[in-house]
Amino acid sequence: MVTLLAGPRSLDDLLRQYAVGPGPVVRANFVTTLDGHATGGDGLSGSINSAADKQVFDLLRALADVVVVGAGTIRAEGYGRLRTEDPALLELRRAAGRPDHPVLAVVTASGELPEKVLTPDPEAGDLLALCAGAVTEELSASLGPDAVIACGTDSVEPTTAVRALHERGLGHVLTEGGPHLLGGWVRAGVLDELCLTVRPVVVGGTGPRILEAPIGSGPLARFELRHALAVEGDLMLRYVAVKESRTRHQSGTGPHLN
Ligand SMILES: NC(=O)c1ccc[n+]([C@@H]2O[C@H](COP(=O)([O-])OP(=O)(O)OC[C@H]3O[C@@H](n4cnc5c(N)ncnc54)[C@H](OP(=O)(O)O)[C@@H]3O)[C@@H](O)[C@H]2O)c1
């Protein structure tokens, strides 16, 4: 059933809307403008988000064991290790038996990671590198072998990466992008959910959309709407991937939402 709600939401409301079952899950969280841009004119997503979007962004992080981010986004957005600041979200993690801060897993083939994310922070979560090829050895030497997972030869294979995270007990996987990483994950069929905020602004011109890499030929990847939360013109949407949509033809298989 699709839930449609309007107006500001309390943390408890949001928890009900974004709750997941006990098993492993792979979820993505993105923000887009009305004209499909994943960044503002400054090339960053921070300039197109809002307080309501940030509330969901923080909650989704707090529900996750690990947040997976492509090195392009790490470099562009200046990511450091992840820290749960909000006392209510800290409480939530502790009640769920999670460590205070989620692990940050960086996906890279080049190994070019900024100093900020490489620097250990005792007040924040651990860092994992999901990498491919020769860079695996280089990163193992600097981060330690336990912090590095080899997931392919030329690129990080999404199925291998997700399996490795689950095997480490990191069942709830959240990815915050970016657009090239998301393309690969949709193509590989590892994504269970897409949480998408639509902001009522337009940017114009060219720029990245939420999904930049091709997902291959064949049927479209399809998603089923679970909820739509409207807060001050923003729409916070939760979509669940229709897994068979990439392997079967569309006629009569998944829900038709457009
Ligand atoms: N609107 C939103 O919600 C949102 C979310 C996230 C990011 N963004 C924006 O998106 C822009 C960045 O876009 P992007 O597409 O470059 O981001 P991205 O997907 O995070 O970065 C691409 C880079 O990540 C690594 N990577 C991704 N998938 C890989 C794979 N399968 N195997 C190996 N390496 C992989 C590679 O890093 P190496 O080059 O190190 O090999 C690749 O060059 C930024 O402007 C950011 O602000 C927007």
Ligand as a Chemical Component Dictionary entry (heavy atoms), coordinates in Angstrom:
data_LIG
# 
_chem_comp.id                   LIG 
_chem_comp.type                 NON-POLYMER 
_chem_comp.pdbx_formal_charge   0 
_chem_comp.three_letter_code    LIG 
# 
loop_
_chem_comp_atom.comp_id 
_chem_comp_atom.atom_id 
_chem_comp_atom.alt_atom_id 
_chem_comp_atom.type_symbol 
_chem_comp_atom.charge 
_chem_comp_atom.model_Cartn_x 
_chem_comp_atom.model_Cartn_y 
_chem_comp_atom.model_Cartn_z 
_chem_comp_atom.pdbx_ordinal 
LIG N1  N1  N 0  22.070 14.475 -5.732  1  
LIG C1  C1  C 0  22.597 13.561 -4.982  2  
LIG O1  O1  O 0  21.906 12.954 -4.174  3  
LIG C2  C2  C 0  24.059 13.252 -5.113  4  
LIG C3  C3  C 0  24.578 12.151 -4.429  5  
LIG C4  C4  C 0  25.935 11.884 -4.551  6  
LIG C5  C5  C 0  26.735 12.668 -5.352  7  
LIG N2  N2  N 1  26.198 13.717 -6.007  8  
LIG C6  C6  C 0  27.048 14.552 -6.862  9  
LIG O2  O2  O 0  27.576 13.757 -7.884  10 
LIG C7  C7  C 0  28.838 14.288 -8.282  11 
LIG C8  C8  C 0  29.858 13.168 -8.378  12 
LIG O3  O3  O 0  29.443 12.309 -9.415  13 
LIG P1  P1  P 0  30.193 10.953 -9.752  14 
LIG O4  O4  O 0  29.331 10.203 -10.682 15 
LIG O5  O5  O -1 31.591 11.252 -10.128 16 
LIG O6  O6  O 0  30.191 10.258 -8.332  17 
LIG P2  P2  P 0  30.640 8.835  -7.858  18 
LIG O7  O7  O 0  29.862 7.749  -8.495  19 
LIG O8  O8  O 0  30.647 8.925  -6.371  20 
LIG O9  O9  O 0  32.159 8.783  -8.283  21 
LIG C9  C9  C 0  32.687 8.122  -9.391  22 
LIG C10 C10 C 0  34.001 7.591  -8.910  23 
LIG O10 O10 O 0  33.743 6.648  -7.839  24 
LIG C11 C11 C 0  34.501 5.490  -8.027  25 
LIG N3  N3  N 0  33.614 4.444  -8.486  26 
LIG C12 C12 C 0  32.256 4.483  -8.629  27 
LIG N4  N4  N 0  31.803 3.285  -9.009  28 
LIG C13 C13 C 0  32.897 2.477  -9.129  29 
LIG C14 C14 C 0  33.101 1.107  -9.472  30 
LIG N5  N5  N 0  32.077 0.316  -9.771  31 
LIG N6  N6  N 0  34.355 0.631  -9.488  32 
LIG C15 C15 C 0  35.393 1.402  -9.140  33 
LIG N7  N7  N 0  35.293 2.693  -8.798  34 
LIG C16 C16 C 0  34.036 3.231  -8.787  35 
LIG C17 C17 C 0  35.546 5.839  -9.057  36 
LIG O11 O11 O 0  36.563 6.484  -8.311  37 
LIG P3  P3  P 0  38.101 6.561  -8.728  38 
LIG O12 O12 O 0  38.142 7.668  -9.740  39 
LIG O13 O13 O 0  38.814 6.872  -7.461  40 
LIG O14 O14 O 0  38.498 5.247  -9.307  41 
LIG C18 C18 C 0  34.785 6.822  -9.939  42 
LIG O15 O15 O 0  35.636 7.671  -10.676 43 
LIG C19 C19 C 0  29.236 15.320 -7.266  44 
LIG O16 O16 O 0  29.046 16.576 -7.864  45 
LIG C20 C20 C 0  28.241 15.122 -6.141  46 
LIG O17 O17 O 0  27.935 16.346 -5.529  47 
LIG C21 C21 C 0  24.870 14.020 -5.916  48 
# 
loop_
_chem_comp_bond.comp_id 
_chem_comp_bond.atom_id_1 
_chem_comp_bond.atom_id_2 
_chem_comp_bond.value_order 
_chem_comp_bond.pdbx_ordinal 
LIG N1  C1  SING 1  
LIG C1  O1  DOUB 2  
LIG C1  C2  SING 3  
LIG C2  C3  SING 4  
LIG C2  C21 DOUB 5  
LIG C3  C4  DOUB 6  
LIG C4  C5  SING 7  
LIG C5  N2  DOUB 8  
LIG N2  C6  SING 9  
LIG N2  C21 SING 10 
LIG C6  O2  SING 11 
LIG C6  C20 SING 12 
LIG O2  C7  SING 13 
LIG C7  C8  SING 14 
LIG C7  C19 SING 15 
LIG C8  O3  SING 16 
LIG O3  P1  SING 17 
LIG P1  O4  DOUB 18 
LIG P1  O5  SING 19 
LIG P1  O6  SING 20 
LIG O6  P2  SING 21 
LIG P2  O7  DOUB 22 
LIG P2  O8  SING 23 
LIG P2  O9  SING 24 
LIG O9  C9  SING 25 
LIG C9  C10 SING 26 
LIG C10 O10 SING 27 
LIG C10 C18 SING 28 
LIG O10 C11 SING 29 
LIG C11 N3  SING 30 
LIG C11 C17 SING 31 
LIG N3  C12 SING 32 
LIG N3  C16 SING 33 
LIG C12 N4  DOUB 34 
LIG N4  C13 SING 35 
LIG C13 C14 SING 36 
LIG C13 C16 DOUB 37 
LIG C14 N5  SING 38 
LIG C14 N6  DOUB 39 
LIG N6  C15 SING 40 
LIG C15 N7  DOUB 41 
LIG N7  C16 SING 42 
LIG C17 O11 SING 43 
LIG C17 C18 SING 44 
LIG O11 P3  SING 45 
LIG P3  O12 DOUB 46 
LIG P3  O13 SING 47 
LIG P3  O14 SING 48 
LIG C18 O15 SING 49 
LIG C19 O16 SING 50 
LIG C19 C20 SING 51 
LIG C20 O17 SING 52 
# 
